[in-house]
Amino acid sequence: MKTHRWFWVASALLLGCAPDAPGSSNYEAVADVQELMLTVLEPAAEAYWDAVGWIIDETGEQEIAPANPEEWEAVRNAAFVIAESGNLLMMDSRALDQTSWIAMSKAMVQVGRTAIEAAEARDKNAVFDAGAEVYYVCTACHATYALGTLRPNDERAN
Ligand code: HEC
């Protein structure tokens, strides 16, 4: 009977989609941790760090700061990527353990929030300070899990 066959097809589809264990999820990680660093977190952090600064040379002090609403928006967007990256790092396939790794990933979310607030307030000093906080979290995690990457914005020798 036709309805019968459809029942089995539908059941098979449902079974195929069902989570295989409690706590497992439907996420499908695309990047490994290294790729996530290089393609998502590092570019966003660089954009954030580069947004504000002061250069002192023979001509005096020059200020680097977003010059218009679009540039401020780009800083804000980078901060959102930083914050959400903390969540991406906590995904099961990426988390190297359930203790320090999770704590540092959560710290990334928190400093990301601070970075977002600073950008939304269009507060140059606050963006500068939030950038430093972000940097501490990067280096803290690298000090534990990636000793070769202690200072993420160093020029890589290659
Ligand atoms: C929760 C831990 C954690 C946090 C937080 C973290 N990283 Fe990483 N990072 C790693 C690990 C682990 C590696 C080594 C990955 C590998 O090579 O497999 C790494 C590697 C890197 C690399 C080197 C990639 C390569 O092989 O060339 C860069 C660049 C990097 N991280 C940037 C950052 C920046 C920027 C931040 C902060 C905005 C940050 N990371 C925060 C864990 C972290």
Boltz pocket constraint, residues with backbone or C-beta under 6 A from the ligand:
constraints:
  - pocket:
      binder: B
      contacts: [[A, 33], [A, 34], [A, 37], [A, 38], [A, 41], [A, 42], [A, 45], [A, 82], [A, 89], [A, 100], [A, 101], [A, 104], [A, 105], [A, 108], [A, 134], [A, 135], [A, 137], [A, 138], [A, 139], [A, 141], [A, 142], [A, 145], [A, 146], [A, 149], [A, 152], [A, 153], [A, 156]]
      max_distance: 6.0
